[in-house]
Amino acid sequence: MRLELSKEALTANEISSLWTAFMKNSMEIRFLEYLLETVEDGEIRRLIGKMLNQREKGINYLTDLLSGENISIPLGFTEDDVCLKEPKVFTDTFILFFCYDLILFSINVYASALFDCVRNDVREYFQSSLEHNIEMQNLMIELEISKGVHLSFPKVTIDNDVDLVNDMSFLSGIFGEARPINVSEIANLSKIINRAQFSKMILVSFSKLSKSNHISQHFSRGRDEVQRVLDVLTHVLDKENIPVSASSDFQIADIKASPFSDKLMLFFANMCLGTLCFTMITQAITSCLRNDLILKISKISNDLKFYYLDGIKLSIKEGWLERPPQSVNR
């Protein structure tokens, strides 16, 4: 993408979106470099190569844009945060899941940025980035299906009667007999479950890879928090006889040294896992109508809020949390 600086000053929203995109791309480049080095499947390798190429171009564009606006370039992540010479850690299936999650996170970030940004060059960057990631999402879904590893959402038989709600019991679930959950509730619960399954895979892996005992313990605590989410929400769907897809492909090889820095893994957990987690939880709370489901999801949100807050505090304690741009103190 060719850089054309506008005379219009960037808004706070645009600066925030560009800074977030830089940090996201910087993080993803380090993971993708290692995954490209270790993946064995040729089809997955080609997709990783496309992702890496797009993010490297994005970093260059963002660097030029921010420099042209006299905004300091973030430190981000460097070659010191990944060791490409370390042996393969993840299975190819896990690598595919990991890359798919990066795509979902990118779509979330870029769609939100388009909502906030006005300047043409900024909108052009986020639109082209969003289009690329949507294209990659389609390719990855097709590849997962062809390999028989795609985690599909529930299929249910629909009651096609058109009807209006005429009783407050429609909202009940805590007291009295609860109605069957509707498709919106099924969709949101299953999204959170799928998200929790992937998060558990990541946190189990990171707890084994971490070089520091206290950071490993933080990831292990996250694994336990996520398991509680799975226990609560799968119980809801089990009671309704609604099947949930699952994968257990999170085994990692025995290694002597981690290919990733603790800083990189903690940032991924805080930013990628945390952001998508709360996006899905918020959607679920606002779309669920049964009060028992709202209470369950609200408790999940509150519990995870403290966990991810502790992750931010840990980043500060270690001296890893990079401060976003801020306005001058007036």
N, C-alpha and C positions, 0 to 999 in steps of 0.2 A: 504494500500500500504506500502511495506517495504522500509525503507530508506536506500539507499546505496550511501554514499557520494563519489563523483568523485574527483580525484586529479586535474582535470581541473578547473581553476578559473572561476567563473561566469562572464559573460559579463554584461555590463551596461543594455543591452536589457533584459537579463534574470532576473537580479535583479529587474528591473522595473516591469516586468510581474509578478514575484512572490510577490512583494509588493502589486501590484494592486489586485492580487488574494486574498491575505490575507485580505485586507480591504474590498473587496467585500464579502467574506465569513463571515467576522465578522459582517458586516451590515445585511446580509441576515439571519444569525442565530437568531438575535434578533427579526426580523419580523416573521420568521417562528415559533419561540417558541410561540409567542402570537397567531398566526393564528391557530396553532395546538391546542392550549388551548381553542379556541373559536369556531372553525368550528363545524358544526353539521352533515354535510353530510359525511357518512362513506367512500365513494369512494374518495372524496377530501382529507379527513383526511389521508388515506393511502398514497396518493401521497406526501402530505406535510411531513409525517414521513420519506419517502425515501429521500426527498430533504434535510431535516434537518440532517439526519444521514450522508449523503455524505459530507455535508459542515462541520460538526463537525470533521469528519475524515480528511478532507482537512486542517482545521486549525491546527490540531495536526501535520500533515505531514509537513506543511509549517513552523511551529514553530521549529520543529527539524532540517529541512533543513537550515533555516536562522541562527539558533544558531550554527550549525556546520560550517557555513561559517563566523562566528563572525560578523554577521549583526544584528543590534538591531531589536528586535521584535516590530512591530507597536503597539501603544496603542489600536487602533481599537475601538470596542464598547463593553460595559460590561452590567452586569445585571442592572446597574443603568439607562440604556437607554430604558428599557422596563418594564412595570408593568403587570405581568401575571394575577394579581388578578382583573384587571379592567374588567367590563362587555364587552360583544361582541359589536364591533363597526360596522363591515362590514357584508353585506349579504354574504352567501356562494358563490353566483355567482361572486360577486366582489372579494372575496378571490381567486377564481379560476383564474380570470383575472390577479390578482396581482401575483400569483405564476407563471403563464404563462409568464408574463413579466420578472420575475427574470430568468426564463429559457432562454428567448431570449437574455437577457443581458449576461448571462453566456456563451452562445454559441459564442456571439460576442467577448467577452474577451478571451476565450480559443483558438478560431480559430486564432485570432491575435497573441496570445502568441506563438503558434506553428510556425507561420511564422517567428518569431523573434529568437526562441531558438534553440540551437544546442546540448547542453549537454544531454546525454541520460536520466539521472534520471529526469531532468526538463521536457524534452519532454514527458517522460512516464507519469508524473503527469498530464500534460495538455491534453495529448491524452485521458487518462482514464476519466478525468473530462469532456472533450468534448463528449465522447461517452455516458457517463451517462446522460448528459443534452439533447442530441439528443433523447435518449430513453425516457426520461421524457417528452420531447416535443411531441413525438408521442402519448404517453399515455394521455396527456392533451388534445390534439386535438380530440382524440377519445371520451374522456369524455365530452368535450364541445359539440361535435356533438350529442352525445347520449342524452344530456340534452337540446338540442335545443338552445344553447346560443353562438355557435361559430360564430364569425364575419367573414364571408367569403368575399373573394375578388370578384370584378365584373366578370361576365361572359358575353362575347361579341361574336357576329357573326363575323367570320373572312373572309376577302376577300382573297381567296386562289391563286389569280393570282401572279405569280412570275414576278417582274418587277424591273428595275433599275431607280434610280432617275436621271432625265435629265434636271431639272429646279431648279434654286435657290429659287424659290417660295416655295419649300418644307420646307425651313427653316423659312419662314415668318409666322408672326402671329400678329405683331404689325401694319403693314400697309398692306392693301389689304386683300383679302380673305384668311383665314387660312384653311389649310387642316385639315381633321379629325385627332385627336390624334391617335398615333399608340399604339400597345399593351405594348411596353416598357414604354412609357409615362404614360399610364393608370396604369400599375403595380406600378410605382414609386410614382405617385400621391396618389393612393389608400393606399399604405403602409404608407405614411406620414399622411394621413387622419386618418387611424386606430390608428396610434401612437399618434396623437393629441387627439383623442377621449379618449384614456386611460390616457394620461397626464392630460387632463382636469378633469377626474374623480379623479385622485390622488390629484391634486392641490386644487380642491374644498374641498376634504376631509381634507387635511392637513391644509387648512386655518381655518377650524372649530376646528381642534384638537390642533392647536398651543397654547402654553401657553403665548407667548409674542405677543403683539399687532403688533410690527413692523415686526416680522417674518410672522405673519398671513397676514399682508398687502403684503408682498413679494409674498406669495403663491397666493393671490388674483390677484396680478398684472400678475403673470404667467398664471393664468386662463384666463385673458383677452387677453394676447398675443396669447395663444393657440386658443382661439375662433376666433381671426382674421385669423389665419392659416386655420381653418376649413371653415370660410366664403369664403376666396379667392379660395381655392382648390375645395371645393364642388361646387362652382359656375362654375368652369371650366368643371367639369364632368356633372353637370346638363345641361349645354348648349349642351353637346354631348349625352344627354339622357342615361347616364351611371349611374346605381344605385349604391349607397354606403350603406353598412351595418352600423348599429349604435346600440349602447346600452345606455340606460339611467339608468342603475343599479349602481348608485354611491351614493345612499342615505346612510346616516350613522345615527346610533341611537343617541338619545339625551344622552349626557354623562356629568358627573360632572368633570371628570379628564381624560386627554389623556393617553392612554397606552404607547405612544412613546415620547421620549425626542425630543425637537426641533432640537437638534444636529443630531439625527438619521434621522429625516424627511428631513432636509435640505441637508444632505449628499446624501440621496436617490435621491432627486430632482436634485442636481448638477451632481451626478455621473451617475446614472442609466437613468433618463429621458434625461439628457443633452447629454450623450455619444451616445445613440441610435438615438436620434434626429438628431445630426449632421452627423452620419454615413449614415442615410437614405437620408438626404438632399444632401450630397456630391454625393451619387450614382445617385440621381435624376438629379442634375445639369450636371453630366458628360454623362448621357444617353439620356436626352431630346434634341431634335433637333429643335423644334419650338422656335424661339427667344423670343416670349412673355412668354412662360412657364419658360424659363431660367431666365428672368428678375423677374418674380413673385417669383420663388423659391429663387433667390439670395437675394431679399429684405427680404423674410422670414428668411433666414439665418442670415442676418445682424441684424435684429430686435432681434432675439432670442439670438444672440451672446452677445448683451449688457445685456439682462436679466440674462443669466447664469453667465456672468462676475460679475454682481451685487450680485449673489448668493455666488460666491467665496469670494467677498469682505466682505459680511455679515458673512461668516464663520470665516474669519480672525478677524473681529471686535469682534466677540463673543469669540475668543480664541479657536475655535474648529478645525481649519484646520491643520491637521497633515502634517508635511513636509516630502516629499518623500526622500529616500536616495540621497545624492549628493556626487560628487567627492571632494577630498581634494583640498582646494584653494592653487594652486601652484604659 
